[in-house]
């Protein structure tokens, strides 16, 4: 692990992508977890509010998680997250979208209850290839402070 | 579709389950979307804050989505959701857990911008076999009013 609490301070953190999303993986996720017609049935989806096949919002969140992992979480001394403080689905995920994730640190503070850790709150925005925001998510992550991270 | 806006009013809606979660599906989800050591590596997980292999929070959300679909969303004239207003991961999902989902309607109101629809806000709590709450989620869903639902 190369990133600890001290490596995160409020402001822009960076961006990653593009991550190409295929129709096949959208349909596979929907079939397993969210088989609503708008996510699974091309004809029903055309008649839906979203006017065409759209990915499950939970699939989009799961893809964002993987993008965050590959970008920084995978090398961060993270202990996990207590939840999500904001999650907005703004526009539909479409087959063939190329996703770019922008990450900002909103807040970084030492934990009162576990002073060997800190709480880093990240805000992520994922956009499609045209720059349209599809999802915004704000989530705190518990990260070891450097001394604790070096101790293992 | 048999459930429309008028079928939801504030109060307890019901519960569903149990849904058994296997180690294999936990590892498969983690490998694809959230390959943090605490979700994927038995030995590393033992040393983690959660003291044993735990499922990804996004896997738990996706399982909750499927439980909601099978319980009521699949027969509700739902148009989708703008997001999640509260999401808390309270305790780890473990291999072999048998999940029960409790659903409450927090609020049901007619949409101002689209009066043929209503916004129904659901609060879900998922518990393991010992009754321990693993996750709480509050989310608004856009549902057609009965007349619009009958019109198709």
Contacts between the chains, C-beta under 8 A, distances in Angstrom:
chain1	res1	chain2	res2	distance
A	29	B	62	7.9
A	32	B	62	7.8
A	32	B	66	7.2
A	33	B	62	4.1
A	33	B	63	7.2
A	33	B	65	5.4
A	33	B	66	4.8
A	34	B	62	7.4
A	34	B	65	5.0
A	34	B	66	6.8
A	34	B	69	6.4
A	35	B	66	7.9
A	35	B	69	6.2
A	35	B	74	7.3
A	36	B	69	6.7
A	36	B	73	6.8
A	36	B	74	7.4
A	36	B	78	7.1
A	36	B	80	8.0
A	38	B	80	6.7
A	48	B	79	7.2
A	48	B	80	7.7
A	49	B	79	4.4
A	49	B	80	6.1
A	49	B	142	7.5
A	50	B	80	6.6
A	56	B	65	7.1
A	57	B	81	6.6
A	57	B	83	7.7
A	58	B	58	7.2
A	58	B	61	5.7
A	58	B	62	4.7
A	58	B	65	5.1
A	59	B	62	7.9
A	61	B	58	5.7
A	61	B	61	6.9
A	62	B	29	7.8
A	62	B	32	7.8
A	62	B	33	4.1
A	62	B	34	7.3
A	62	B	58	4.7
A	62	B	59	7.9
A	62	B	62	6.7
A	63	B	33	7.1
A	65	B	33	5.4
A	65	B	34	5.0
A	65	B	56	7.1
A	65	B	58	5.1
A	66	B	32	7.2
A	66	B	33	4.8
A	66	B	34	6.8
A	66	B	35	7.9
A	69	B	34	6.4
A	69	B	35	6.2
A	69	B	36	6.8
A	73	B	36	6.8
A	74	B	35	7.3
A	74	B	36	7.4
A	78	B	36	7.0
A	79	B	48	7.2
A	79	B	49	4.5
A	80	B	36	7.9
A	80	B	38	6.7
A	80	B	48	7.7
A	80	B	49	6.1
A	80	B	50	6.6
A	80	B	57	8.0
A	80	B	89	7.8
A	81	B	57	6.6
A	81	B	89	6.6
A	82	B	88	6.5
A	82	B	89	6.1
A	83	B	57	7.7
A	83	B	86	7.8
A	83	B	87	5.0
A	83	B	88	4.0
A	83	B	89	5.2
A	84	B	84	6.8
A	84	B	87	4.1
A	86	B	83	7.7
A	87	B	83	4.9
A	87	B	84	4.1
A	87	B	87	6.3
A	88	B	82	6.5
A	88	B	83	4.0
A	89	B	80	7.8
A	89	B	81	6.6
A	89	B	82	6.1
A	89	B	83	5.1
A	142	B	49	7.5
